[in-house]
Amino acid sequence: MVEPRAKYGVDAPAVLAGLALGGVAELGLAVVCFAVGWTILGVILLAGGLILLAGAAFFAHTTLRGKFRVWDAELDALGLTGGEHVLDLGCGRGLVLLKAAARVPQGKATGLDLWSTKDQSGNSQDATLANARAEGVAGRVELATGDMRSLPFDDAAFDLVVSSLAVHNIPDADGRARAITEAFRVLKPGGVLRIADFRHAEAYAAVLRELGAADVQVRDLGWRFWYGGPQGRTSMLTARRP
């Protein structure tokens, strides 16, 4: 795998910081407890601190390396021919968007986002465009500001729609269902959908089945896509528009 030349930030930086700082704090308290003879409490705090630090390590690995490898494998498995039009919903600083763009030299990759820095550090259109230039794909990348519940694109406009850890940020089930419906609407006949998320994947799948999507599946992406441990495992939703 080619290591990234661009800077893609950290997913949910406050969560990662909380895990790391919480782990260090509990280890510090454990040392104090052992020093004053509170052995049982010290053992509990030691175990808790180690669990939190392990969670931080898994989280950091996923956001800085693991998801890169997973998405490389996912995109390679699609067998893209190079002329496709790709849409990335919640593209952030462009990890999946630009990996897709690199695989469609005669095509186009469009990224849509609200550009929130809460969910990804340093998230902005300027950062994504800088990454596109660093990766050598700026000429076939377009960015849009918008809500995935109401996409500013025509029906059947894209061969591939992808999304990574974005749809769950919509707070209500109806809104998430609308986003999945919109993603399906803009797919061309024969187009494919790939959505990675650590919540609600089965609900997304149910929406797609109601819409008549084919080959709808949900599968686990393994430890490389764990945000904080197995409780934060990520699933991949796959589907095709007939």
C-alpha positions as CSV (number, residue, x, y, z in Angstrom):
1,M,0.0,0.0,0.0
2,V,1.2,3.5,-0.8
3,E,1.4,5.6,2.3
4,P,-0.7,8.8,2.1
5,R,1.0,12.0,0.9
6,A,-1.8,14.2,2.0
7,K,-3.1,15.1,5.5
8,Y,-6.4,13.5,6.3
9,G,-6.8,14.6,9.9
10,V,-8.2,12.6,12.8
11,D,-11.8,11.3,13.1
12,A,-13.7,12.5,16.2
13,P,-10.6,14.0,17.8
14,A,-12.4,14.8,21.1
15,V,-13.2,11.1,21.5
16,L,-9.7,10.0,20.9
17,A,-8.4,12.6,23.3
18,G,-10.9,11.5,25.9
19,L,-9.9,7.9,25.7
20,A,-6.2,8.7,26.0
21,L,-6.5,11.2,28.8
22,G,-9.0,9.0,30.7
23,G,-6.6,6.1,30.5
24,V,-3.7,8.2,31.7
25,A,-5.8,9.6,34.6
26,E,-6.9,6.2,35.7
27,L,-3.4,4.8,35.7
28,G,-2.3,7.8,37.8
29,L,-5.0,7.2,40.3
30,A,-4.1,3.5,40.4
31,V,-0.6,4.4,41.4
32,V,-1.9,6.6,44.2
33,C,-4.2,3.8,45.4
34,F,-1.4,1.3,45.5
35,A,0.8,3.8,47.4
36,V,-1.8,4.2,50.2
37,G,-2.7,0.5,50.4
38,W,-6.0,0.6,48.5
39,T,-5.1,-2.4,46.5
40,I,-8.5,-3.5,45.2
41,L,-9.4,-0.1,44.0
42,G,-5.9,0.3,42.5
43,V,-6.4,-3.0,40.5
44,I,-9.8,-1.8,39.2
45,L,-8.3,1.6,38.2
46,L,-5.3,-0.1,36.6
47,A,-7.5,-2.4,34.5
48,G,-9.8,0.5,33.5
49,G,-6.8,2.7,32.5
50,L,-5.3,-0.1,30.4
51,I,-8.7,-0.7,28.7
52,L,-9.0,3.0,27.9
53,L,-5.5,3.2,26.5
54,A,-6.0,0.1,24.4
55,G,-9.2,1.7,23.1
56,A,-7.2,4.9,22.2
57,A,-4.6,2.7,20.4
58,F,-7.3,1.0,18.3
59,F,-8.9,4.3,17.6
60,A,-5.7,5.9,16.5
61,H,-4.7,3.0,14.3
62,T,-8.1,3.0,12.5
63,T,-8.1,6.7,11.8
64,L,-4.4,7.0,10.8
65,R,-3.8,3.7,9.0
66,G,-6.4,0.9,9.3
67,K,-9.2,2.6,7.3
68,F,-6.7,3.4,4.5
69,R,-6.0,-0.2,4.0
70,V,-9.7,-1.2,4.2
71,W,-10.8,1.3,1.7
72,D,-7.9,0.4,-0.7
73,A,-9.2,-3.2,-0.7
74,E,-12.8,-2.2,-1.1
75,L,-12.2,0.1,-4.0
76,D,-9.8,-2.4,-5.7
77,A,-12.5,-5.1,-5.4
78,L,-14.9,-3.0,-7.5
79,G,-12.9,-3.4,-10.6
80,L,-13.5,0.2,-11.8
81,T,-12.8,0.7,-15.5
82,G,-11.5,4.3,-15.0
83,G,-14.3,6.4,-16.5
84,E,-16.8,6.3,-13.7
85,H,-18.4,9.2,-11.9
86,V,-18.1,8.7,-8.1
87,L,-19.9,10.5,-5.3
88,D,-18.6,10.6,-1.7
89,L,-21.2,11.5,0.9
90,G,-19.6,13.3,3.9
91,C,-16.2,13.3,2.2
92,G,-14.3,15.2,4.9
93,R,-10.7,15.8,4.0
94,G,-11.0,13.4,1.1
95,L,-9.6,10.0,2.1
96,V,-12.1,7.9,0.2
97,L,-12.9,10.6,-2.3
98,L,-9.3,10.9,-3.5
99,K,-8.7,7.1,-3.4
100,A,-11.6,6.8,-5.7
101,A,-10.4,9.7,-7.9
102,A,-7.1,7.9,-8.4
103,R,-8.9,4.9,-9.8
104,V,-11.0,6.9,-12.4
105,P,-8.4,8.8,-14.5
106,Q,-11.0,9.5,-17.2
107,G,-13.9,10.0,-14.8
108,K,-14.9,12.4,-12.0
109,A,-15.1,12.2,-8.2
110,T,-17.4,14.5,-6.4
111,G,-17.3,15.1,-2.6
112,L,-20.2,16.5,-0.6
113,D,-19.8,17.7,3.0
114,L,-21.0,20.2,5.6
115,W,-17.4,20.7,6.6
116,S,-17.7,20.2,10.4
117,T,-14.5,20.0,12.4
118,K,-16.3,18.2,15.2
119,D,-16.3,14.9,13.3
120,Q,-12.9,15.3,11.6
121,S,-10.0,17.6,12.7
122,G,-9.2,20.5,10.2
123,N,-12.2,19.6,7.9
124,S,-12.6,22.2,5.2
125,Q,-12.9,22.5,1.4
126,D,-9.5,24.1,1.3
127,A,-7.9,21.2,3.2
128,T,-9.6,18.7,0.8
129,L,-8.5,20.6,-2.3
130,A,-4.9,20.8,-0.9
131,N,-5.0,17.0,-0.4
132,A,-6.3,16.5,-4.0
133,R,-3.4,18.5,-5.3
134,A,-1.0,16.5,-3.1
135,E,-2.4,13.2,-4.5
136,G,-2.3,14.5,-8.1
137,V,-6.0,14.1,-8.7
138,A,-7.3,17.7,-8.4
139,G,-8.2,17.9,-12.1
140,R,-11.0,15.3,-11.7
141,V,-12.3,16.3,-8.2
142,E,-15.2,18.5,-7.5
143,L,-16.5,19.6,-4.0
144,A,-20.0,20.7,-2.9
145,T,-21.4,21.9,0.3
146,G,-24.7,20.3,1.1
147,D,-26.9,18.0,3.1
148,M,-26.9,14.3,2.1
149,R,-30.7,14.3,3.0
150,S,-31.3,16.5,0.0
151,L,-28.6,16.0,-2.6
152,P,-28.1,18.7,-5.3
153,F,-27.6,16.2,-8.1
154,D,-29.8,14.8,-10.8
155,D,-31.3,11.3,-10.7
156,A,-29.0,8.5,-12.0
157,A,-25.9,10.8,-12.0
158,F,-23.2,8.5,-10.5
159,D,-21.8,5.0,-11.1
160,L,-20.6,4.7,-7.5
161,V,-21.7,6.3,-4.3
162,V,-19.5,5.8,-1.2
163,S,-19.6,7.1,2.3
164,S,-17.3,6.5,5.3
165,L,-18.5,7.1,8.9
166,A,-20.8,10.0,7.9
167,V,-24.5,8.9,7.7
168,H,-24.7,8.1,11.5
169,N,-24.1,11.8,12.2
170,I,-27.6,12.5,11.1
171,P,-29.4,12.5,14.5
172,D,-32.8,11.0,13.6
173,A,-33.8,7.7,11.9
174,D,-36.1,9.4,9.3
175,G,-33.2,11.7,8.3
176,R,-30.8,8.8,7.9
177,A,-33.4,6.9,5.8
178,R,-33.8,10.0,3.6
179,A,-30.0,10.1,3.1
180,I,-29.9,6.5,2.0
181,T,-32.9,7.1,-0.3
182,E,-31.1,10.0,-1.8
183,A,-27.9,8.0,-2.3
184,F,-29.9,5.4,-4.2
185,R,-31.7,8.0,-6.2
186,V,-28.5,9.4,-7.7
187,L,-27.1,6.0,-8.7
188,K,-27.2,5.0,-12.3
189,P,-28.8,1.7,-13.2
190,G,-26.1,-0.9,-12.5
191,G,-24.4,1.5,-10.1
192,V,-23.1,0.4,-6.8
193,L,-23.2,1.7,-3.2
194,R,-20.6,1.3,-0.5
195,I,-21.4,2.8,2.9
196,A,-19.1,2.1,5.9
197,D,-20.6,3.0,9.3
198,F,-20.4,1.8,12.9
199,R,-24.1,2.3,13.6
200,H,-27.4,1.7,11.9
201,A,-26.1,-0.4,8.9
202,E,-28.9,-2.9,9.1
203,A,-31.5,0.0,9.1
204,Y,-29.8,1.4,6.0
205,A,-30.0,-2.1,4.4
206,A,-33.8,-2.3,5.2
207,V,-34.4,1.0,3.5
208,L,-32.5,-0.1,0.4
209,R,-34.4,-3.4,0.2
210,E,-37.7,-1.4,0.3
211,L,-36.4,0.7,-2.6
212,G,-35.8,-2.4,-4.7
213,A,-32.0,-2.4,-4.4
214,A,-30.2,-5.6,-5.4
215,D,-27.4,-7.5,-3.7
216,V,-27.9,-5.7,-0.4
217,Q,-25.5,-7.0,2.2
218,V,-24.0,-5.9,5.5
219,R,-20.6,-7.3,6.6
220,D,-18.1,-6.6,9.3
221,L,-14.9,-4.8,8.2
222,G,-12.7,-6.4,10.9
223,W,-10.3,-5.0,13.5
224,R,-8.6,-2.5,11.2
225,F,-11.8,-0.5,11.4
226,W,-12.4,-0.6,15.1
227,Y,-13.0,2.8,16.7
228,G,-11.9,2.2,20.3
229,G,-12.3,-1.6,20.3
230,P,-14.8,-4.2,19.2
231,Q,-17.7,-2.2,20.6
232,G,-16.8,0.4,17.9
233,R,-16.6,-2.0,15.0
234,T,-17.5,-0.8,11.5
235,S,-19.8,-2.5,9.0
236,M,-19.8,-2.1,5.2
237,L,-23.2,-1.9,3.5
238,T,-23.1,-2.9,-0.2
239,A,-25.9,-2.7,-2.7
240,R,-26.5,-2.3,-6.5
241,R,-29.2,-0.4,-8.4
242,P,-30.9,-2.8,-10.9
